[in-house]
């Protein structure tokens, strides 16, 4: 019987120390590194990409530093310079108004209503303008043939240089709490006549007075109006302007009559605020007179006053009566800017035999060449029909340019430019 062969024992695994394995791995890595040392760097994509990225970052940083505008950076980070406002926000264009509901501005009325007429307030002013006493639309939707002067138009004869009397006539002022106040002289002379620009026109000649408001607030605009407009144009100065006496003297030296703009309460006050010392519809009479005297004491030499805004106050007879009475007692005239068809100013002025005038058109409710030309053309029509007309504008460049050009066309139109005082009505109540 065959004898089974005993199985051979399996070889035992060699116990290799951990240190030996680590040494073997290090030797393998060194072999790979030795292999890499012989490879050119441009064949190593990771290295090339890294170097390229570093190069781009360096170029970007360098370019940013070289092109950085240090002056602009310093200017942008400089502390702001605060400028104090010298006047209330200027309306400068049209009749002010605020809707009774919602506070949205109401559409301005470009035309004033002749004295004694009562024009209803239109429901949609833009589409259905109010009618004047002449029966024509006060604000045409499409102006017909605006008066656009041409270079060939014959220029009007230059106005003769008229030396206006010195503004500070000692006999026509009295000391007030805040400054000198206008008064009627002991000899009966009234400021509105003494400070008026002399008129050398036939009484029957149709006349147009142009009043430019907002004077004094902008030095450039004031100089433009004084220097570029004919002397027969009347200038209305704001009571908040700086150096008023000097500016008034400059305007009068150029032959311009001047009036003072009185801030009066508009609709929507105080959100719609004409400025400090505004005359208010619900204030006590003594309070309004104190405000009035502060305003009147800003400068001297004006023929009268006109309202700045004031749709609410000018419709309140109770509030307006003591104001007009005080102005009349000082020998001043009143120009009703007619910023609302509800104004009672002209009627009240007539009742106390006060010299007064009424605005017929706002020239630049839309400050464009076409609009200003159209309003001037309407003034010509009113003057030819009624004997006189008044327009109020502001010192926009387009207004000054169009008025100056329009004056040169008047020679052959049987209409003359006249100062505001020439159109003052003094007829007493019958």
C-alpha positions in Angstrom: 0.0 0.0 0.0 1.3 3.3 -1.2 2.2 5.8 1.5 0.7 9.3 1.2 3.1 12.1 0.8 2.9 14.7 3.5 2.0 18.2 2.2 4.8 20.6 2.0 4.6 23.5 4.4 3.7 26.9 2.9 6.4 29.5 2.9 6.1 32.1 5.6 5.6 35.8 4.5 8.7 37.8 5.1 8.1 40.3 7.7 9.3 43.6 6.1 9.7 46.5 8.5 7.7 49.7 7.9 10.8 51.8 7.8 12.0 49.7 4.8 8.7 50.3 2.9 9.0 54.1 3.5 12.6 54.0 2.2 11.4 52.2 -0.9 8.7 54.7 -1.6 11.2 57.6 -1.2 13.6 55.9 -3.6 10.8 55.5 -6.1 9.8 59.2 -5.8 13.5 60.3 -6.1 13.7 58.2 -9.3 10.7 60.0 -10.7 12.1 63.4 -9.6 15.4 62.5 -11.2 13.5 61.7 -14.4 11.6 65.1 -14.2 14.9 67.0 -13.8 15.7 66.1 -17.3 12.3 67.3 -18.8 12.2 70.8 -20.2 9.9 73.2 -18.2 7.7 74.0 -21.3 6.7 70.3 -21.4 5.3 70.6 -17.9 1.8 71.9 -18.4 1.0 72.6 -14.7 4.1 74.6 -14.2 3.6 76.6 -17.5 0.0 77.4 -16.5 1.0 78.5 -13.0 3.7 80.8 -14.4 1.3 82.3 -17.0 -1.3 83.0 -14.3 1.3 84.8 -12.1 2.5 86.8 -15.1 -1.1 88.0 -15.9 -1.7 89.0 -12.3 1.5 90.9 -12.2 0.7 92.8 -15.5 -2.8 93.6 -14.3 -1.6 95.0 -11.0 1.1 97.0 -12.7 -1.3 98.5 -15.3 -3.8 99.4 -12.6 -1.2 101.2 -10.6 0.2 103.1 -13.6 -3.2 104.1 -15.0 -4.8 105.0 -11.6 -6.1 108.6 -11.5 -5.1 109.7 -8.1 -6.5 113.3 -8.6 -9.9 111.9 -9.5 -9.8 109.6 -6.6 -9.0 112.4 -4.2 -11.7 114.6 -5.7 -14.3 111.9 -5.4 -13.5 111.3 -1.8 -13.2 115.0 -0.8 -15.9 116.2 1.6 -18.8 117.9 -0.1 -19.0 121.7 -0.1 -22.3 123.0 1.3 -23.9 125.9 -0.4 -26.7 127.7 1.3 -29.8 128.5 -0.8 -30.4 132.2 -1.2 -33.9 131.8 -2.4 -36.9 129.5 -2.4 -37.3 127.0 -5.2 -38.1 129.0 -8.2 -41.2 128.4 -10.1 -40.0 130.7 -12.9 -42.4 129.6 -15.6 -46.1 129.5 -15.1 -49.0 129.9 -12.7 -48.5 127.7 -9.7 -51.2 125.4 -8.3 -51.7 122.2 -6.5 -54.7 119.9 -7.2 -57.2 119.7 -4.3 -56.8 115.9 -4.2 -53.6 114.0 -4.4 -51.2 117.0 -4.4 -50.3 116.8 -8.1 -49.5 120.2 -9.7 -52.4 121.7 -11.5 -52.0 122.8 -15.1 -50.8 126.5 -15.2 -52.8 129.2 -16.9 -50.8 131.1 -19.5 -53.2 134.0 -19.7 -54.4 136.6 -17.2 -57.9 137.9 -17.2 -58.6 141.5 -18.0 -59.7 143.8 -15.1 -63.4 143.4 -14.3 -63.8 140.1 -16.3 -64.6 136.8 -14.6 -63.3 133.9 -16.5 -64.3 130.4 -15.3 -61.5 128.0 -14.4 -61.5 125.3 -17.1 -61.9 121.7 -16.2 -59.1 120.7 -18.6 -56.9 123.7 -19.2 -54.7 121.9 -21.8 -57.6 121.1 -24.0 -60.1 123.9 -23.3 -58.3 127.2 -22.4 -60.2 130.0 -20.7 -61.5 132.8 -22.8 -60.4 136.4 -22.5 -62.6 139.4 -22.7 -61.8 139.6 -26.4 -63.4 136.1 -26.8 -60.3 134.3 -28.0 -58.5 131.4 -26.4 -56.2 132.4 -23.6 -53.8 129.5 -24.3 -54.1 128.2 -27.9 -53.2 124.5 -28.2 -51.4 125.2 -31.5 -50.2 128.8 -31.7 -50.9 130.4 -35.1 -47.9 131.8 -36.9 -45.6 132.8 -34.1 -43.8 136.0 -34.6 -40.4 134.8 -35.6 -38.2 137.8 -36.4 -35.9 137.5 -39.3 -32.3 138.9 -39.7 -33.6 141.3 -42.3 -36.2 142.9 -40.0 -35.5 146.6 -39.6 -34.3 147.3 -36.0 -36.3 149.6 -33.9 -34.8 152.9 -33.1 -32.6 152.6 -30.0 -34.3 153.8 -26.8 -32.9 157.2 -25.7 -30.7 157.1 -22.7 -32.9 158.3 -19.8 -31.3 159.2 -16.5 -33.6 157.9 -13.8 -33.7 159.8 -10.6 -31.4 158.4 -7.8 -33.2 155.5 -6.1 -32.6 156.6 -2.5 -34.6 159.8 -2.4 -34.4 160.7 1.3 -37.8 162.4 1.1 -39.5 159.1 0.0 -38.2 156.8 2.7 -38.8 156.4 6.4 -36.9 154.3 8.9 -38.4 150.9 9.7 -37.7 148.1 12.1 -35.8 146.1 9.4 -34.7 148.9 7.1 -36.0 151.9 5.1 -39.6 151.8 4.0 -41.1 153.7 1.1 -43.5 156.6 1.9 -45.3 159.4 0.1 -43.3 162.6 0.4 -44.5 165.6 2.3 -44.9 167.4 -1.0 -47.2 164.6 -2.2 -44.7 162.9 -4.5 -45.3 159.1 -4.8 -42.6 156.5 -5.3 -44.4 154.9 -8.2 -44.3 158.1 -10.2 -40.9 159.4 -9.0 -39.1 156.2 -9.8 -40.9 155.6 -13.1 -39.1 155.6 -16.4 -40.2 158.7 -18.4 -42.4 157.9 -21.4 -42.1 159.6 -24.8 -45.0 158.0 -26.7 -48.2 159.3 -28.1 -51.0 158.6 -25.6 -53.1 156.8 -28.3 -50.2 154.4 -29.2 -50.9 150.8 -28.2 -48.4 149.8 -25.6 -46.9 146.5 -24.4 -45.1 146.2 -21.1 -42.7 143.3 -20.5 -41.8 142.4 -16.9 -38.9 139.9 -16.3 -39.0 138.4 -12.8 -36.6 136.5 -10.6 -34.0 139.1 -10.9 -31.1 139.2 -8.5 -30.9 135.5 -7.6 -28.5 134.6 -10.5 -25.8 137.2 -11.3 -25.4 136.0 -14.8 -29.1 136.0 -15.6 -29.5 139.5 -14.0 -26.6 140.9 -16.0 -28.0 139.4 -19.2 -31.4 141.0 -18.6 -29.9 144.4 -17.8 -27.5 144.4 -20.7 -29.4 142.7 -23.4 -33.0 143.9 -23.0 -34.2 147.4 -23.9 -34.5 149.9 -21.0 -38.3 149.9 -21.4 -38.4 146.3 -20.1 -39.3 146.4 -16.4 -37.3 144.1 -14.0 -38.8 142.4 -11.0 -36.4 141.6 -8.2 -36.8 138.8 -5.5 -36.4 140.0 -1.9 -34.0 137.2 -1.1 -31.3 138.2 -3.6 -27.8 139.3 -2.2 -26.5 142.8 -2.8 -29.9 144.1 -3.8 -29.1 147.8 -3.5 -26.1 147.5 -5.8 -28.1 145.4 -8.3 -31.0 147.9 -8.3 -28.7 150.8 -8.9 -27.1 148.9 -11.8 -30.5 148.2 -13.3 -31.7 151.7 -12.9 -28.5 153.1 -14.3 -29.3 151.1 -17.5 -32.8 152.8 -17.6 -34.9 149.9 -16.3 -37.8 150.4 -13.9 -37.8 147.9 -11.1 -40.5 146.3 -9.0 -40.4 144.1 -5.9 -41.7 140.5 -6.0 -43.8 139.7 -2.9 -44.1 136.0 -1.9 -47.7 135.2 -1.4 -49.4 132.0 -0.2 -50.0 129.6 -3.0 -52.3 126.5 -3.0 -50.6 123.6 -1.3 -48.7 125.7 1.2 -46.4 125.0 3.0 -45.3 122.1 0.8 -45.4 124.6 -2.0 -43.4 127.4 -0.3 -42.5 130.7 -1.9 -40.0 131.5 0.8 -39.4 133.3 4.1 -41.9 136.0 5.2 -44.6 134.7 2.8 -47.9 136.6 3.2 -50.5 134.2 4.3 -54.2 134.0 3.7 -55.1 133.0 7.3 -52.6 135.1 9.2 -53.7 138.0 11.3 -53.5 141.4 9.6 -50.7 142.6 11.9 -48.6 139.5 11.2 -48.9 139.9 7.5 -48.1 143.6 7.8 -44.9 142.8 9.8 -43.9 140.4 7.0 -44.8 142.9 4.4 -42.6 145.6 6.0 -39.6 143.2 6.1 -40.0 142.5 2.4 -40.4 146.2 1.5 -37.3 147.1 3.4 -35.0 145.0 1.3 -34.2 147.8 -1.2 -35.4 151.1 -2.4 -36.2 152.7 -5.8 -39.0 150.4 -6.9 -42.2 151.7 -8.4 -44.4 149.0 -6.9 -44.8 145.3 -6.2 -46.1 142.2 -7.8 -47.1 138.9 -6.4 -44.8 135.8 -6.6 -47.1 132.8 -6.6 -50.1 133.6 -4.3 -53.1 131.8 -5.9 -54.6 131.4 -2.4 -53.9 134.8 -0.9 -54.9 136.8 -4.0 -58.3 135.1 -3.9 -58.9 136.1 -0.2 -60.3 139.6 0.0 -60.1 139.7 3.8 -56.4 138.9 3.8 -55.5 141.1 0.9 -57.3 144.3 1.9 -54.9 145.5 4.7 -51.9 144.6 2.5 -53.1 146.6 -0.5 -54.1 149.5 1.8 -50.6 149.6 3.3 -49.0 149.6 -0.2 -51.4 152.3 -1.5 -50.6 154.5 1.5 -46.9 154.3 0.6 -47.5 155.5 -2.9 -46.8 152.1 -4.6 -48.5 150.5 -7.6 -49.6 146.8 -7.7 -49.2 144.4 -10.6 -51.5 141.4 -10.3 -49.6 138.5 -11.8 -53.0 136.9 -12.2 -51.9 133.4 -11.2 -55.5 132.4 -10.6 -58.7 133.5 -12.2 -60.1 133.9 -8.7 -57.9 136.8 -7.9 -59.6 139.8 -6.4 -56.5 142.0 -6.2 -57.4 144.3 -9.1 -60.9 144.8 -7.9 -59.8 145.7 -4.4 -57.1 148.0 -5.8 -59.7 149.8 -7.9 -61.9 150.3 -4.9 -59.2 152.2 -3.0 -58.1 154.1 -6.1 -54.7 152.3 -6.1 -52.5 152.4 -9.2 -52.7 148.8 -10.6 -52.0 146.7 -13.6 -52.9 143.2 -14.6 -50.8 140.5 -16.3 -52.2 139.3 -19.6 -49.8 136.5 -20.5 -47.0 134.4 -19.0 -44.4 134.4 -21.7 -42.4 131.3 -20.8 -44.8 128.8 -19.2 -43.2 126.7 -21.9 -39.7 127.9 -22.2 -39.2 127.4 -26.0 -38.7 129.8 -28.9 -42.1 128.9 -30.5 -44.0 129.3 -27.2 -42.4 132.6 -26.3 -43.0 134.0 -29.8 -46.6 132.9 -29.7 -47.2 134.7 -26.4 -45.6 137.9 -27.7 -47.8 137.7 -30.8 -50.9 137.4 -28.5 -49.7 140.5 -26.6 -49.6 142.4 -29.8 -53.2 141.4 -30.6 -54.5 142.3 -27.1 -52.7 145.7 -27.3 -54.2 146.5 -30.6 -57.7 145.6 -29.4 -57.5 147.1 -25.9 -54.8 149.8 -26.1 -52.3 148.0 -23.9 -51.1 144.6 -22.7 -48.7 143.2 -20.1 -46.6 140.0 -20.2 -44.5 138.4 -17.4 -41.5 136.2 -18.1 -38.3 135.1 -16.4 -34.6 135.4 -17.2 -34.4 132.2 -19.2 -31.8 132.6 -22.0 -34.5 131.8 -24.6 -36.9 134.4 -23.1 -34.3 137.2 -23.2 -33.2 136.3 -26.7 -36.8 136.2 -28.1 -37.9 139.4 -26.4 -34.8 141.2 -27.6 -35.5 140.0 -31.2 -39.2 140.7 -31.0 -38.6 144.3 -30.0 -36.8 144.9 -33.3 -40.0 144.0 -35.2 -42.3 146.6 -33.5 -41.4 149.6 -35.6 -43.9 148.7 -38.4 -46.6 147.2 -36.2 -48.1 150.3 -34.7 -47.3 148.9 -31.2 -44.7 150.2 -28.8 -42.7 148.7 -25.9 -43.4 150.7 -22.7 -42.4 150.5 -19.1 -44.9 149.0 -16.6 -45.8 152.4 -15.1 -47.1 153.5 -18.4 -49.9 150.9 -18.2 -50.9 151.6 -14.6 -54.6 152.3 -14.2 -55.5 155.1 -11.9 -59.2 155.5 -12.7 -61.2 155.7 -9.5 -64.3 153.7 -8.8 -67.4 155.3 -10.4 
